[in-house]
Amino acid sequence: MVATAATSSFFPVTSSSPESGVRAKNLGGGPANLGGLKSKHGSSVGLHVKANAKVNGTVVATPAENVKLEGDLPSPSPPRTFINQLPDWSMLLAAITTIFLAAEKQWMMLDWKPRRSDMLIDPFGIGKIVQDGSVFRQNFSIRSYEIGADRTASIETLMNHLQETALNHVKTAGILGDGFGSTPEMFKKNLIWVVTRMQVVVDRYPTWGDVVQVDTWVSASGKNGMRRDWVVRDIKTGEILTKASSIWVMMNKLTRRLSKMPEEVKGEIGTFFIKSDPIFEEDNRKLPKLDDTADFIRTGLTPRWSDLDVNQHVNNVKYIGWVLEGSPDWSLAFYKQSAPQPILESHELCSITLEYRRECGRNSVLQSLTDVSGADVGNVAGGGFVECKHLLRLEDGAEVVRGRTEWRPKAVNNFNVLKEAPAEST
């Protein structure tokens, strides 16, 4: 409509009248009219051609032209009019109309873009370095496939966001080599990063459609380690949702043994270290070793090919799933002592501390051990805060991960709003 109005305002188009139709018929020299081709009787065997151009639903007549064949006699020229004096009128009008239509389409595409500020921030999720190069920031939208049965993001989703920002921090800083977060000097010396300790405190879980902002930075940890901290905020309100801290060391990927940090590597990453206190008070309580007297033991846990990362060992996020569940039917096995409701339905994880002691490979077979404290084991769902101690070990007894989790009662049990599908009518 914009294009039509603009065109008509610049170039008024005269509509054809009955008189002009009669006049065209007379000029044709005969009654036959086949799609604009008019036969001309007499000594001339030429064809009188009349073209009609249709622009935006309006028919624009163009001057008639005579196509002469060999031996044709000259035919009388049509009356000179204003339109006849503009040789390429239809082509000019069509070109201008096309320009207006293209401009209108482009404007509609620009006008379609969302107007909400939270949807326009970092649309491609690339992230950027802020605060004078000391902090890396990246935004994430919580997808439908990242939420659990209670309609909030899972702890694995949050952990994946933390890992993604750590890797993108190295990439954006321009020190990413050919490896999983390794620098060029680390790649030359066959070194990779491994996490030895991870602590996460969750104040509130985001829900589907929320946009979270993740900030991360690194600091030195002793002579050969690195501490990486994260803060996760709600991008709308600025509310802090999650805090996390971790300790990383280097391992030789050929010998699979821990290594000191070479001076060349310190030169690469040392400029990005900032002097800052830990993001929260670290939980320095000793994680106890569990044995066969644990309250619950789950056996036969094996990694899948998709659980491995590019360093050919199980990704550290996968361990959390084994610690919390062990297997898809973990809740049934964990609460087999007549518990009326699994803890995953009545409680939510608010804190987790993990100590990684050994890597896990493709052919490993693990056992998950759990001790429950702070509540009656047989009535966990009916209690208040619950603390669990965990151990992942290989079948031969070698420890892989020690852990501690803390659980708080859910403010609202979202399972109450879930209803069964209606029975099919017969």
LOBA-317344 format. One record per residue (C-alpha): residue in three letters; x, y, z. Coordinates in steps of 0.05 Angstrom, whole numbers, padded with zeros to 5 digits, always signed. Layout:
BEGIN
ALAXYZ ...
end
This chain:
BEGIN
MET+00000+00000+00000 VAL+00057+00047+00015 ALA+00088+00033-00052 THR+00022+00044-00089 ALA+00007+00109-00055 ALA+00078+00135-00066 THR+00076+00117-00139 SER+00009+00147-00153 SER+00029+00212-00119 PHE+00089+00221-00165 PHE+00061+00192-00230 PRO-00014+00199-00241 VAL-00039+00143-00286 THR-00098+00156-00332 SER-00148+00101-00337 SER-00172+00077-00404 SER-00240+00101-00428 PRO-00289+00071-00476 GLU-00271+00123-00528 SER-00198+00104-00526 GLY-00219+00031-00536 VAL-00259+00050-00598 ARG-00201+00092-00623 ALA-00153+00034-00614 LYS-00201-00011-00651 ASN-00204+00036-00709 LEU-00129+00043-00712 GLY-00124-00032-00716 GLY-00157-00032-00784 GLY-00201-00092-00770 PRO-00248-00126-00721 ALA-00201-00183-00700 ASN-00166-00173-00633 LEU-00122-00230-00609 GLY-00088-00211-00544 GLY-00066-00143-00568 LEU-00047-00166-00638 LYS-00091-00131-00689 SER-00090-00154-00761 LYS-00085-00098-00812 HIS-00122-00108-00878 GLY-00102-00078-00943 SER-00035-00078-00978 SER+00005-00077-00913 VAL+00020-00144-00881 GLY+00051-00114-00819 LEU+00027-00128-00749 HIS+00004-00072-00703 VAL+00027-00089-00631 LYS-00003-00058-00570 ALA+00027-00075-00501 ASN-00008-00065-00435 ALA+00035-00062-00371 LYS+00002-00079-00306 VAL+00033-00047-00244 ASN+00003-00059-00175 GLY-00064-00077-00206 THR-00068-00015-00251 VAL-00065-00024-00327 VAL-00019+00025-00361 ALA-00024+00030-00436 THR+00040+00036-00476 PRO+00045+00066-00546 ALA+00029+00019-00602 GLU+00086-00002-00646 ASN+00086-00028-00716 VAL+00125-00090-00731 LYS+00140-00087-00804 LEU+00153-00146-00847 GLU+00191-00145-00912 GLY+00152-00108-00965 ASP+00108-00070-00915 LEU+00082-00003-00933 PRO+00088+00053-00883 SER+00028+00059-00836 PRO+00000+00122-00807 SER+00030+00140-00740 PRO-00015+00144-00678 PRO-00036+00211-00651 ARG+00017+00245-00610 THR-00002+00247-00536 PHE+00034+00262-00471 ILE+00044+00188-00457 ASN+00071+00175-00527 GLN+00124+00227-00516 LEU+00153+00186-00457 PRO+00185+00127-00492 ASP+00198+00079-00433 TRP+00141+00100-00388 SER+00120+00030-00366 MET+00192+00008-00352 LEU+00206+00071-00311 LEU+00142+00062-00272 ALA+00156-00011-00259 ALA+00227+00004-00236 ILE+00203+00057-00187 THR+00149+00012-00161 THR+00199-00044-00150 ILE+00244+00003-00110 PHE+00185+00024-00066 LEU+00164-00048-00055 ALA+00235-00069-00036 ALA+00240-00010+00013 GLU+00173-00028+00043 LYS+00194-00101+00052 GLN+00259-00081+00085 TRP+00223-00034+00132 MET+00175-00088+00152 MET+00233-00135+00167 LEU+00266-00083+00210 ASP+00201-00067+00245 TRP+00190-00141+00260 LYS+00250-00146+00306 PRO+00231-00154+00379 ARG+00227-00090+00420 ARG+00241-00121+00488 SER+00309-00100+00513 ASP+00325-00167+00543 MET+00316-00201+00475 LEU+00362-00153+00439 ILE+00422-00164+00485 ASP+00476-00209+00457 PRO+00430-00244+00408 PHE+00483-00292+00383 GLY+00510-00311+00451 ILE+00582-00295+00433 GLY+00599-00257+00496 LYS+00649-00201+00507 ILE+00704-00179+00554 VAL+00684-00123+00602 GLN+00712-00084+00661 ASP+00778-00066+00629 GLY+00791-00135+00603 SER+00786-00171+00670 VAL+00717-00203+00664 PHE+00684-00242+00609 ARG+00608-00236+00602 GLN+00559-00279+00563 ASN+00483-00284+00562 PHE+00442-00347+00557 SER+00368-00357+00544 ILE+00338-00416+00582 ARG+00311-00463+00528 SER+00252-00510+00535 TYR+00298-00571+00532 GLU+00341-00545+00589 ILE+00287-00546+00642 GLY+00265-00605+00685 ALA+00200-00632+00709 ASP+00192-00574+00758 ARG+00197-00524+00701 THR+00264-00495+00723 ALA+00333-00502+00694 SER+00371-00563+00718 ILE+00437-00559+00755 GLU+00469-00592+00694 THR+00444-00534+00651 LEU+00476-00484+00698 MET+00541-00523+00699 ASN+00543-00525+00623 HIS+00535-00449+00622 LEU+00594-00442+00668 GLN+00637-00487+00626 GLU+00617-00452+00561 THR+00635-00383+00588 ALA+00703-00409+00612 LEU+00720-00435+00543 ASN+00694-00373+00507 HIS+00734-00330+00555 VAL+00798-00362+00530 LYS+00775-00358+00458 THR+00755-00285+00461 ALA+00820-00267+00496 GLY+00857-00295+00435 ILE+00897-00348+00471 LEU+00859-00410+00451 GLY+00902-00464+00420 ASP+00884-00530+00388 GLY+00851-00560+00449 PHE+00794-00557+00500 GLY+00812-00490+00530 SER+00887-00501+00521 THR+00933-00444+00501 PRO+00984-00450+00444 GLU+01041-00464+00493 MET+00999-00516+00529 PHE+00986-00550+00463 LYS+01060-00552+00447 LYS+01075-00585+00514 ASN+01015-00634+00511 LEU+00982-00601+00572 ILE+00908-00596+00586 TRP+00866-00566+00642 VAL+00832-00610+00693 VAL+00787-00587+00750 THR+00804-00610+00820 ARG+00750-00575+00860 MET+00683-00544+00844 GLN+00634-00509+00890 VAL+00567-00481+00868 VAL+00515-00444+00909 VAL+00446-00434+00878 ASP+00399-00382+00907 ARG+00345-00388+00853 TYR+00337-00429+00790 PRO+00316-00392+00726 THR+00256-00416+00688 TRP+00240-00426+00614 GLY+00248-00362+00574 ASP+00291-00326+00626 VAL+00356-00294+00603 VAL+00415-00301+00650 GLN+00480-00263+00649 VAL+00543-00301+00667 ASP+00607-00264+00689 THR+00672-00302+00698 TRP+00744-00285+00714 VAL+00808-00320+00734 SER+00859-00313+00790 ALA+00922-00350+00811 SER+00915-00408+00859 GLY+00982-00425+00889 LYS+01042-00433+00843 ASN+01013-00482+00793 GLY+00938-00473+00796 MET+00884-00426+00772 ARG+00819-00406+00806 ARG+00759-00389+00763 ASP+00698-00355+00792 TRP+00628-00343+00763 VAL+00568-00300+00780 VAL+00501-00314+00746 ARG+00449-00259+00747 ASP+00378-00248+00722 ILE+00388-00200+00665 LYS+00322-00164+00679 THR+00330-00151+00753 GLY+00404-00159+00765 GLU+00388-00210+00820 ILE+00445-00258+00834 LEU+00420-00329+00820 THR+00483-00371+00826 LYS+00555-00365+00849 ALA+00609-00415+00833 SER+00684-00424+00844 SER+00733-00476+00818 ILE+00806-00496+00820 TRP+00842-00520+00758 VAL+00911-00552+00747 MET+00948-00579+00688 MET+00956-00651+00666 ASN+00999-00682+00613 LYS+00951-00714+00564 LEU+01002-00767+00544 THR+01024-00791+00613 ARG+00958-00772+00646 ARG+00997-00743+00705 LEU+00991-00674+00737 SER+01043-00624+00714 LYS+01072-00558+00739 MET+01053-00495+00702 PRO+01110-00477+00654 GLU+01135-00406+00652 GLU+01114-00400+00579 VAL+01043-00415+00598 LYS+01045-00367+00657 GLY+01066-00314+00607 GLU+01005-00328+00565 ILE+00952-00328+00618 GLY+00984-00288+00674 THR+00962-00222+00645 PHE+00889-00243+00653 PHE+00896-00260+00727 ILE+00864-00210+00774 LYS+00874-00203+00848 SER+00806-00217+00879 ASP+00778-00253+00939 PRO+00739-00317+00928 ILE+00668-00305+00906 PHE+00642-00334+00971 GLU+00669-00366+01034 GLU+00695-00433+01012 ASP+00668-00496+01044 ASN+00732-00523+01074 ARG+00699-00580+01112 LYS+00733-00645+01097 LEU+00694-00691+01051 PRO+00692-00759+01084 LYS+00706-00824+01049 LEU+00647-00870+01043 ASP+00650-00945+01043 ASP+00603-01004+01036 THR+00565-00981+01099 ALA+00536-00922+01060 ASP+00461-00914+01062 PHE+00452-00926+00988 ILE+00497-00955+00935 ARG+00485-00955+00860 THR+00529-00999+00816 GLY+00541-01011+00743 LEU+00547-00939+00720 THR+00583-00935+00653 PRO+00599-00874+00609 ARG+00570-00867+00541 TRP+00609-00842+00481 SER+00571-00776+00486 ASP+00596-00767+00558 LEU+00668-00758+00534 ASP+00699-00691+00517 VAL+00754-00676+00468 ASN+00806-00694+00520 GLN+00780-00766+00518 HIS+00754-00768+00589 VAL+00686-00760+00620 ASN+00663-00688+00623 ASN+00661-00660+00694 VAL+00588-00641+00686 LYS+00570-00714+00676 TYR+00595-00732+00745 ILE+00542-00687+00775 GLY+00487-00728+00742 TRP+00518-00792+00770 VAL+00524-00761+00839 LEU+00452-00736+00840 GLU+00418-00793+00805 GLY+00465-00849+00785 SER+00414-00875+00735 PRO+00346-00854+00709 ASP+00310-00895+00762 TRP+00356-00870+00818 SER+00299-00839+00857 LEU+00265-00907+00864 ALA+00329-00941+00885 PHE+00350-00885+00931 TYR+00284-00881+00969 LYS+00266-00954+00971 GLN+00257-00950+01047 SER+00183-00934+01044 ALA+00195-00860+01029 PRO+00128-00831+01005 GLN+00159-00780+00958 PRO+00228-00774+00925 ILE+00272-00716+00948 LEU+00277-00690+00877 GLU+00203-00673+00880 SER+00201-00642+00949 HIS+00270-00610+00953 GLU+00317-00572+00907 LEU+00393-00571+00906 CYS+00420-00508+00937 SER+00494-00524+00944 ILE+00543-00575+00916 THR+00617-00585+00930 LEU+00658-00635+00889 GLU+00730-00658+00894 TYR+00755-00692+00830 ARG+00808-00743+00847 ARG+00815-00785+00785 GLU+00793-00782+00713 CYS+00743-00830+00684 GLY+00750-00862+00615 ARG+00705-00895+00564 ASN+00711-00965+00592 SER+00705-00947+00666 VAL+00650-00978+00709 LEU+00631-00938+00770 GLN+00592-00942+00835 SER+00554-00885+00867 LEU+00551-00884+00944 THR+00508-00836+00984 ASP+00498-00821+01058 VAL+00440-00778+01081 SER+00442-00735+01143 GLY+00400-00679+01172 ALA+00335-00718+01165 ASP+00304-00786+01175 VAL+00328-00830+01118 GLY+00259-00861+01114 ASN+00224-00794+01112 VAL+00270-00748+01074 ALA+00214-00713+01036 GLY+00179-00694+01100 GLY+00240-00660+01132 GLY+00274-00593+01125 PHE+00344-00582+01099 VAL+00379-00645+01079 GLU+00454-00658+01071 CYS+00482-00715+01031 LYS+00553-00741+01024 HIS+00573-00775+00959 LEU+00627-00817+00930 LEU+00639-00841+00859 ARG+00689-00897+00855 LEU+00712-00949+00805 GLU+00695-01021+00815 ASP+00765-01034+00842 GLY+00753-00982+00897 ALA+00794-00924+00867 GLU+00761-00858+00883 VAL+00738-00813+00826 VAL+00697-00758+00860 ARG+00679-00741+00931 GLY+00621-00694+00942 ARG+00572-00660+00988 THR+00503-00634+00969 GLU+00454-00592+01008 TRP+00379-00591+00994 ARG+00325-00543+01015 PRO+00249-00553+01012 LYS+00217-00525+00950 ALA+00174-00464+00960 VAL+00122-00491+00912 ASN+00114-00562+00890 ASN+00102-00554+00815 PHE+00082-00627+00809 ASN+00014-00609+00839 VAL-00004-00571+00776 LEU+00014-00628+00730 LYS-00047-00668+00710 GLU-00055-00732+00675 ALA-00076-00731+00602 PRO-00151-00741+00594 ALA-00172-00812+00577 GLU-00189-00824+00505 SER-00264-00825+00494 THR-00294-00888+00464 
end
